[in-house]
Amino acid sequence: MLVGDTTQDVAIRRTFAKDHSNSTQKWTEMVQNLCKNVKGLEETINLQREEVIDMVQTELERTRLKWDWKKQDRQHFEGTNKARAQYHFEGTYEGS
């Protein structure tokens, strides 16, 4: 209590101090909750990122396998066509 304070002044000061304390506590709780939410979002994003990376790697592997099969098929048919052409013009297959 300060010199010259009335009872009302003291009551106002106490109320302000109490409200300020409650306000600080509420802000602290809000910031803590926001930090928890951000951490939760980071974890979710990391999990989703890992899932996307796995999906992309799987799809790339499938595509690579398809390309390998197509390449093998093309090489097989090119070899077969070459052997047919050689037989047609020369009358012999290579290796026979």
Secondary structure in CASP SS format (residue, H / E / C, confidence):
PFRMAT SS
TARGET T0000
AUTHOR 0000-0000-0000
METHOD secondary structure of the structure
MODEL  1
M C 1.00
L C 1.00
V C 1.00
G C 1.00
D C 1.00
T C 1.00
T H 1.00
Q H 1.00
D H 1.00
V H 1.00
A H 1.00
I H 1.00
R H 1.00
R H 1.00
T H 1.00
F H 1.00
A H 1.00
K H 1.00
D H 1.00
H H 1.00
S H 1.00
N H 1.00
S H 1.00
T H 1.00
Q H 1.00
K H 1.00
W H 1.00
T H 1.00
E H 1.00
M H 1.00
V H 1.00
Q H 1.00
N H 1.00
L H 1.00
C H 1.00
K H 1.00
N H 1.00
V H 1.00
K H 1.00
G H 1.00
L H 1.00
E H 1.00
E H 1.00
T H 1.00
I H 1.00
N H 1.00
L H 1.00
Q H 1.00
R H 1.00
E H 1.00
E H 1.00
V H 1.00
I H 1.00
D H 1.00
M H 1.00
V H 1.00
Q H 1.00
T H 1.00
E H 1.00
L H 1.00
E H 1.00
R H 1.00
T H 1.00
R H 1.00
L H 1.00
K H 1.00
W H 1.00
D H 1.00
W H 1.00
K H 1.00
K H 1.00
Q H 1.00
D H 1.00
R H 1.00
Q H 1.00
H H 1.00
F H 1.00
E H 1.00
G H 1.00
T H 1.00
N H 1.00
K H 1.00
A H 1.00
R H 1.00
A H 1.00
Q H 1.00
Y H 1.00
H H 1.00
F H 1.00
E H 1.00
G C 1.00
T C 1.00
Y C 1.00
E C 1.00
G C 1.00
S C 1.00
END
